Amino acid sequence: MVTVEAEIMPDGTVTLLEPVKIRHKSRAIVTVIENGGRAINGNVGAVLELIESTDFKNRRSYPIEEIKEHIEEARNSMAFAFLAEEEDLYTKDDLKVRFK
């Protein structure tokens, strides 16, 4: 999954504002931000402010293998030891489920 910034015109025309490389025809989900996102308060406004900031645009890009290594390291850390394979879980219906 890839996230890119785009503009959508009143006639429904969508223009991507950054390059996207895909191998084959793909589906997309478009989220329309009312008023160009300028008059939105709360979390949406904060996210828009972040993605438009110079710091965000100039952020370091990490290779996918490095990201995977960090995720695997976190999974195997003691911080997540409580998620052992035999950990008991409860569903929303309070039915007990066991990992196998």
Contacts in CASP RR format, 6 or more apart in sequence:
PFRMAT RR
TARGET T0000
AUTHOR 0000-0000-0000
METHOD contacts of the structure
MODEL  1
MVTVEAEIMPDGTVTLLEPVKIRHKSRAIVTVIENGGRAINGNVGAVLEL
IESTDFKNRRSYPIEEIKEHIEEARNSMAFAFLAEEEDLYTKDDLKVRFK
2 20 0 8 1.000
2 22 0 8 1.000
4 16 0 8 1.000
4 17 0 8 1.000
4 18 0 8 1.000
4 20 0 8 1.000
5 16 0 8 1.000
5 17 0 8 1.000
5 18 0 8 1.000
5 51 0 8 1.000
6 14 0 8 1.000
6 15 0 8 1.000
6 16 0 8 1.000
6 17 0 8 1.000
6 30 0 8 1.000
7 14 0 8 1.000
7 15 0 8 1.000
7 17 0 8 1.000
8 14 0 8 1.000
8 15 0 8 1.000
8 30 0 8 1.000
8 32 0 8 1.000
9 15 0 8 1.000
14 30 0 8 1.000
33 40 0 8 1.000
33 44 0 8 1.000
33 48 0 8 1.000
34 40 0 8 1.000
37 44 0 8 1.000
37 45 0 8 1.000
37 48 0 8 1.000
38 48 0 8 1.000
40 48 0 8 1.000
50 56 0 8 1.000
74 80 0 8 1.000
85 99 0 8 1.000
85 100 0 8 1.000
86 98 0 8 1.000
86 99 0 8 1.000
87 99 0 8 1.000
88 96 0 8 1.000
88 97 0 8 1.000
88 98 0 8 1.000
89 96 0 8 1.000
89 97 0 8 1.000
89 98 0 8 1.000
89 99 0 8 1.000
90 96 0 8 1.000
90 97 0 8 1.000
91 97 0 8 1.000
END
